[in-house]
Amino acid sequence: MSNPTANVSTPAAMRPSRLWTTIKALFRARITSGLLVILPIWVTYFLVKFVFTIMRDASQWAVNKIVPHELLVTRITESVVAKLPQSWRTWSAGTDRQIADSLTGWALAVISVMLTVFFLYLIGLLTANLIGKRALAFFESLLDRLPIIKTVYRSSKQILTTFGGEQSASIQRVALIPFLGANSYSIGFITNFFVDRKTGEEYVTLFLTTTPSPTTGYIMVCRRADVIEIDWSFEDAIKAIMSGGIILPETPSVAGHAPLPGKPAGAAPA
């Protein structure tokens, strides 16, 4: 006959499995915490590196023509590296010329970035006056004669002007859009306003993003009366979308607010 107590687990037998489960959960939690710390740093690093590389390469050709590389390496070797403590030079595991060449590369890269910033400022300064605007208009008229380039240039300029110019204030407006039902809403961004020329009714165009990637979505046209403008910041809305609603503002409110300041595009002047 079988022993009826043979299949009964004793507390002592259960302890190893519980201990192993606890260890696995603790290990998984620590790995997740480490990823949450490292991933934002990693993304920020590569983004800064990407922007730095573009700005450096934009002007490095000019810096290399103005500043003789070999002469600069020789000067740095004699005036900087030669005066460093011997312990520092030994720690670098390279010859004096290799150390000077590395320092020269960093110095020229920083100078190139600063030169690019100066060029951008100078271009912005020139295009702010009448002569610069006419020169830019002449340049754009030449591009308008090229079929494919014209389309790419005009589209990219309009998008960048929208996000970086005066119209960017409209994109900062966060709104709740009716979605799938009368009492359910989705988070979207108001991108423009217009008035129906026949009925005089106000409409808005909205960008309805997808979760968790806010870079894709849909363009919707809704009556302004059907859209609830909320006082969430642009950053709060992006965090809520990317996290699937896990991260919300500290004191969230989706109650209707008065329309944010701004006259719809095309509205008749008061």
Legacy VTK file of the C-alpha trace (Angstrom):
# vtk DataFile Version 3.0
C-alpha trace
ASCII
DATASET POLYDATA
POINTS 270 float
0.000 0.000 0.000
1.142 3.506 -0.759
1.956 5.880 2.014
-0.687 8.677 2.036
1.863 11.115 3.376
4.447 10.469 0.659
3.171 13.245 -1.625
2.778 15.833 1.095
5.433 18.577 0.814
7.077 19.434 4.050
7.977 23.047 4.925
11.657 22.098 4.772
11.257 20.839 1.191
9.533 24.029 0.126
12.231 26.347 1.471
14.778 25.852 -1.373
12.191 26.546 -4.100
10.927 29.656 -2.321
14.490 30.858 -1.793
15.316 30.312 -5.458
12.152 32.173 -6.534
13.056 35.089 -4.273
16.604 35.212 -5.647
15.337 35.215 -9.251
12.812 37.980 -8.545
15.456 40.062 -6.768
17.951 39.513 -9.594
15.346 40.466 -12.220
14.386 43.610 -10.297
18.005 44.736 -9.954
18.710 44.126 -13.653
15.613 46.130 -14.584
16.659 48.974 -12.276
20.107 48.977 -13.844
18.651 49.147 -17.343
16.380 52.036 -16.348
19.471 53.923 -15.174
21.800 53.056 -18.050
19.453 53.273 -21.060
18.601 57.013 -20.726
22.318 57.785 -20.269
23.166 55.652 -23.300
20.508 57.303 -25.488
21.576 60.786 -24.350
25.231 60.003 -25.052
24.617 58.794 -28.594
22.262 61.693 -29.335
24.837 64.249 -28.149
27.549 62.390 -30.060
25.420 62.403 -33.215
24.775 66.169 -33.018
28.412 66.876 -32.122
29.642 64.812 -35.090
27.353 66.612 -37.549
28.380 70.056 -36.294
32.051 69.076 -36.273
32.045 67.640 -39.801
30.230 70.707 -41.150
33.255 72.952 -40.496
36.206 70.650 -39.960
37.263 70.890 -43.589
37.680 74.658 -43.185
39.562 74.298 -39.899
41.936 71.739 -41.442
42.726 74.154 -44.264
43.296 77.094 -41.918
45.197 75.282 -39.160
48.117 73.038 -40.273
47.629 69.787 -38.366
51.252 68.636 -38.246
52.533 72.034 -37.144
49.924 72.160 -34.370
50.881 68.657 -33.193
54.530 69.701 -33.019
53.704 72.847 -31.060
51.511 70.954 -28.570
54.194 68.277 -28.157
56.818 70.874 -27.291
54.737 73.306 -25.227
52.156 71.078 -23.495
52.967 67.363 -23.531
56.666 67.825 -22.756
55.747 69.704 -19.569
53.337 67.068 -18.266
54.454 64.958 -15.277
56.176 61.748 -16.293
53.550 59.699 -14.424
50.763 61.139 -16.627
52.719 60.445 -19.810
53.422 56.873 -18.700
49.778 56.292 -17.765
48.606 57.328 -21.243
50.596 54.411 -22.739
51.636 56.400 -25.790
54.465 58.475 -27.123
54.534 62.230 -26.672
53.540 62.723 -30.295
50.597 60.325 -29.980
49.354 62.208 -26.930
49.740 65.519 -28.772
47.930 64.123 -31.825
44.978 63.039 -29.641
44.824 66.451 -27.950
45.019 68.164 -31.337
42.124 66.101 -32.668
39.905 67.110 -29.735
40.953 70.753 -29.984
40.196 70.907 -33.717
36.849 69.163 -33.161
35.789 71.729 -30.539
36.957 74.589 -32.763
34.965 73.118 -35.666
31.793 72.942 -33.571
32.256 76.539 -32.415
32.829 77.612 -36.022
29.610 75.857 -37.089
27.671 77.659 -34.332
29.185 80.948 -35.502
28.202 80.239 -39.125
24.631 79.414 -38.066
24.420 82.634 -36.080
25.833 84.600 -39.001
23.344 83.067 -41.450
20.460 83.830 -39.085
21.729 87.400 -38.702
22.004 87.910 -42.460
18.569 86.470 -43.254
16.980 88.759 -40.637
17.635 91.900 -42.689
16.277 92.974 -46.062
19.356 92.100 -48.117
19.576 88.631 -46.618
15.885 87.979 -47.209
16.224 88.980 -50.852
19.276 86.765 -51.268
17.383 83.844 -49.697
14.381 84.495 -51.936
16.653 84.487 -54.989
18.241 81.209 -53.862
14.809 79.643 -53.323
13.670 80.817 -56.767
16.583 78.870 -58.252
15.610 75.753 -56.307
11.999 76.104 -57.496
13.205 75.363 -61.021
14.464 71.919 -60.017
11.527 69.464 -59.897
12.564 66.979 -57.165
14.787 69.286 -55.126
12.030 71.896 -55.033
9.575 69.484 -53.414
12.061 68.198 -50.845
13.289 71.693 -49.925
9.848 73.261 -49.598
8.455 70.364 -47.546
11.415 70.197 -45.163
11.464 73.973 -44.710
7.742 74.076 -43.936
8.049 71.284 -41.365
11.070 72.865 -39.651
9.427 76.291 -39.669
6.332 74.806 -38.065
8.271 73.143 -35.241
10.801 75.920 -34.722
8.952 79.088 -35.629
5.928 80.972 -34.394
3.557 78.127 -35.241
5.276 75.869 -32.698
3.047 77.362 -29.993
0.064 75.540 -31.530
1.812 72.189 -31.301
2.309 72.695 -27.565
-1.482 72.491 -27.082
-2.562 69.148 -25.698
-6.137 68.023 -26.201
-8.435 65.078 -25.614
-10.000 63.742 -28.803
-13.212 61.660 -28.841
-12.173 58.105 -29.677
-14.169 54.861 -29.957
-17.079 56.242 -27.975
-18.828 59.241 -26.476
-17.094 58.964 -23.102
-13.637 57.774 -24.137
-10.827 60.006 -25.360
-7.328 59.830 -26.770
-4.458 62.252 -26.188
-3.525 64.374 -29.189
-1.841 67.621 -30.158
-3.531 70.573 -31.807
-1.484 71.578 -34.843
-3.661 74.212 -36.504
-6.999 76.035 -36.509
-9.257 77.128 -39.321
-12.758 78.456 -39.856
-15.193 76.944 -42.333
-15.774 79.697 -44.889
-19.390 78.624 -45.449
-20.650 77.905 -41.945
-18.189 79.986 -39.901
-17.663 77.038 -37.556
-14.233 76.562 -35.985
-12.261 73.392 -36.729
-8.909 72.102 -35.539
-6.373 69.761 -37.064
-4.848 67.350 -34.583
-1.987 64.886 -34.545
-3.159 61.678 -32.861
-0.038 59.734 -31.920
0.364 56.011 -31.348
1.696 54.250 -28.245
4.533 53.732 -27.425
6.060 55.547 -30.421
4.817 59.150 -30.630
6.515 59.700 -33.985
3.735 57.946 -35.904
0.024 58.559 -35.872
-2.907 60.095 -37.698
-4.038 63.544 -38.745
-7.593 64.282 -37.664
-9.932 67.198 -38.360
-12.493 67.842 -35.630
-14.869 70.560 -34.620
-13.228 72.686 -31.967
-16.295 72.300 -29.761
-15.773 68.510 -29.690
-12.156 68.770 -28.538
-11.241 69.230 -24.877
-8.149 71.391 -24.492
-6.307 70.446 -21.291
-3.527 72.196 -19.415
-1.009 69.348 -19.690
2.442 70.322 -20.917
3.870 68.861 -24.101
6.362 66.823 -22.046
3.635 65.425 -19.785
1.618 64.256 -22.780
4.639 62.617 -24.446
5.515 60.773 -21.213
1.943 59.521 -20.855
1.872 58.316 -24.475
5.262 56.576 -24.404
4.566 54.867 -21.067
1.099 53.709 -22.042
-0.470 55.875 -19.362
1.789 54.665 -16.537
3.485 58.072 -16.162
1.001 60.883 -15.654
1.279 64.469 -14.366
1.457 64.808 -10.596
-2.053 66.285 -10.412
-3.754 65.104 -13.616
-7.004 66.671 -14.680
-9.009 65.993 -17.808
-11.799 68.402 -17.016
-12.674 70.821 -19.752
-10.762 74.081 -19.727
-11.387 77.306 -21.526
-9.729 77.338 -24.966
-6.088 78.277 -24.702
-5.086 81.735 -25.969
-4.823 82.036 -29.720
-7.088 82.900 -32.581
-7.869 80.126 -35.078
-6.159 80.491 -38.403
-8.453 82.218 -40.843
-10.656 83.775 -38.202
-11.986 87.182 -38.974
-10.258 89.997 -37.104
-12.121 91.402 -34.143
LINES 1 271
270 0 1 2 3 4 5 6 7 8 9 10 11 12 13 14 15 16 17 18 19 20 21 22 23 24 25 26 27 28 29 30 31 32 33 34 35 36 37 38 39 40 41 42 43 44 45 46 47 48 49 50 51 52 53 54 55 56 57 58 59 60 61 62 63 64 65 66 67 68 69 70 71 72 73 74 75 76 77 78 79 80 81 82 83 84 85 86 87 88 89 90 91 92 93 94 95 96 97 98 99 100 101 102 103 104 105 106 107 108 109 110 111 112 113 114 115 116 117 118 119 120 121 122 123 124 125 126 127 128 129 130 131 132 133 134 135 136 137 138 139 140 141 142 143 144 145 146 147 148 149 150 151 152 153 154 155 156 157 158 159 160 161 162 163 164 165 166 167 168 169 170 171 172 173 174 175 176 177 178 179 180 181 182 183 184 185 186 187 188 189 190 191 192 193 194 195 196 197 198 199 200 201 202 203 204 205 206 207 208 209 210 211 212 213 214 215 216 217 218 219 220 221 222 223 224 225 226 227 228 229 230 231 232 233 234 235 236 237 238 239 240 241 242 243 244 245 246 247 248 249 250 251 252 253 254 255 256 257 258 259 260 261 262 263 264 265 266 267 268 269
